[in-house]
Amino acid sequence: MKTNLKKMVISSLLIAMSIIIPVIFGPFLRVYIPPFSATLASHVPMFIAMFLGPFEAVVVGIGSVVGFLFAIGDPIVAMRASSHIVVGYIGAKMIMKKMSYGKVVAFTAPIHGIFEGLVVLIFTGNIVLSIVVTGIGTIIHHVVDGLISLPIIRIIQKGLGINLSTIGEKKKEEPEDVAV
């Protein structure tokens, strides 16, 4: 199967997962303290998509917004889920630069928490709810889902024989300066 077709198929499956996880599994795997919610494994599609490239990470993030809008119907939660678009894009760029997965998870966790905390602050004006509950809660949730994603990524790569890094976008080599 050609690389672009593989990326499209895997991205489509990840989009489906990013919708299905909050809709189907949310009632069993969700902690909900409005406007904060944490659905276990909801970041897994985003983390896997980071290996495919920035565009794929963005479209999977959009799928996450749709999933949370369907699952909860709370526009603040859906706006918080839009952080998956930004975090996925940044993580994908870092993966393209050959940064380790652990560093990507660690670096993007505070970005994720700050983004979601700002969304809650804008909509509620409640500093405690935005910083303590949402910001810190999101960082913890991000790290937990990053840990959940690691064995899944390894299974995809080793068990299924799909090297996500070779399917994903490569950092373009900078042309060397040539003395004229």
C-alpha positions in Angstrom: 0.0 0.0 0.0 1.4 3.4 -0.9 2.4 5.7 1.9 -0.2 8.4 1.2 -2.9 5.8 1.1 -1.7 4.3 4.4 -1.6 7.7 6.0 -5.1 8.4 4.8 -6.5 5.1 6.0 -4.7 5.4 9.4 -5.8 9.0 9.8 -9.4 8.0 9.0 -9.3 5.3 11.6 -7.9 7.8 14.2 -10.6 10.3 13.4 -13.2 7.6 13.9 -11.5 6.7 17.2 -11.4 10.4 18.3 -15.2 10.5 17.8 -16.0 7.0 19.2 -14.0 7.3 22.4 -15.9 10.2 24.0 -19.3 9.1 22.5 -19.3 5.4 23.2 -16.7 4.9 26.0 -17.2 8.3 27.7 -20.0 7.3 30.0 -17.7 4.6 31.5 -14.3 6.3 31.3 -15.2 10.0 32.0 -14.7 12.2 35.0 -17.0 15.2 34.6 -16.9 18.3 36.8 -18.4 20.9 34.4 -16.8 22.4 32.4 -13.9 20.0 33.1 -14.1 16.5 31.8 -11.5 13.9 31.4 -12.3 10.9 29.2 -9.6 8.2 29.7 -7.8 7.5 26.4 -9.4 10.4 24.5 -5.9 11.7 23.7 -4.6 8.4 22.2 -5.7 9.2 18.6 -3.9 12.6 18.9 -0.7 11.0 20.1 -0.7 8.4 17.3 -1.5 11.0 14.7 1.5 13.0 15.7 3.7 10.3 14.0 1.8 10.7 10.7 2.4 14.5 10.4 1.0 17.9 11.3 -1.9 17.8 8.8 -3.0 14.4 10.0 -2.7 15.5 13.7 -4.9 18.6 12.9 -7.7 16.6 11.2 -7.7 14.0 14.0 -7.9 17.0 16.5 -11.0 18.2 14.6 -12.5 14.8 14.9 -12.0 15.1 18.7 -13.9 18.3 18.7 -16.8 16.7 16.9 -16.7 13.7 19.2 -16.9 15.8 22.4 -19.6 18.0 20.9 -21.7 14.8 20.2 -20.8 13.2 23.5 -21.4 16.0 26.0 -23.0 18.8 24.0 -21.3 21.4 26.1 -19.7 24.0 23.9 -17.0 24.7 26.5 -15.9 21.1 26.5 -15.9 21.1 22.6 -13.8 24.3 22.7 -11.4 22.6 25.1 -11.1 19.7 22.8 -9.9 22.1 20.1 -6.7 22.1 22.0 -6.1 18.7 20.5 -5.7 20.5 17.1 -2.9 22.7 18.5 -1.2 20.2 20.7 -1.3 17.5 17.9 0.2 20.0 15.4 3.0 21.0 17.8 3.7 17.4 18.8 3.9 16.3 15.1 6.4 19.1 14.3 8.5 17.9 17.3 8.3 14.2 16.1 9.4 15.4 12.6 12.5 16.9 14.3 13.3 13.5 15.7 12.4 14.5 19.3 11.6 11.5 21.5 8.0 10.6 22.2 8.6 11.1 26.0 9.9 14.6 25.4 7.0 15.4 23.1 4.5 14.3 25.8 6.3 16.3 28.5 6.7 19.4 26.4 3.1 19.5 25.1 1.5 18.7 28.5 1.7 22.3 29.8 0.7 23.7 26.5 -2.4 21.5 26.6 -3.2 22.5 30.2 -2.7 26.2 29.6 -4.9 26.1 26.4 -7.8 24.3 28.1 -7.5 26.5 31.2 -7.7 29.6 29.1 -10.8 28.4 27.4 -12.5 27.8 30.7 -11.3 31.2 32.0 -12.7 33.0 29.0 -16.1 31.3 29.3 -16.5 31.2 33.1 -14.2 33.9 34.5 -13.4 31.4 37.3 -9.6 31.4 37.9 -9.7 28.5 40.4 -11.8 26.3 38.0 -9.6 27.2 35.0 -6.2 26.8 36.6 -6.6 24.2 39.3 -9.3 22.0 38.0 -9.0 22.3 34.3 -5.3 23.3 33.7 -3.7 20.9 36.2 -6.3 18.2 35.5 -5.6 18.4 31.8 -1.9 18.1 32.3 -2.3 15.0 34.4 -4.8 13.6 31.9 -2.4 14.3 29.1 0.4 12.5 30.7 -1.8 9.5 31.6 -3.0 9.2 28.0 0.6 9.6 26.8 1.5 6.6 28.9 -1.5 4.7 27.6 -0.6 5.5 24.0 3.0 4.3 24.3 2.3 0.5 24.3 -0.4 1.1 21.6 2.2 2.8 19.4 4.6 0.0 20.0 2.0 -2.6 19.1 1.2 -0.8 15.9 4.8 -0.6 14.9 6.1 -4.0 16.0 3.0 -6.2 16.1 1.4 -4.9 12.8 4.7 -4.1 11.2 3.7 -0.5 10.5 6.5 2.0 11.2 4.5 5.2 11.9 7.6 7.3 11.5 8.3 6.2 8.0 4.7 6.8 7.0 4.7 10.3 8.5 6.1 13.4 7.0 9.8 13.8 7.0 11.6 17.0 7.9 12.9 18.4 4.6 16.6 18.6 4.4 18.0 22.1 4.2 20.0 22.5 1.1 23.7 23.1 1.8 25.1 26.5 0.9 27.3 26.1 -2.2 30.0 28.6 -2.7 29.6 30.2 -6.1 
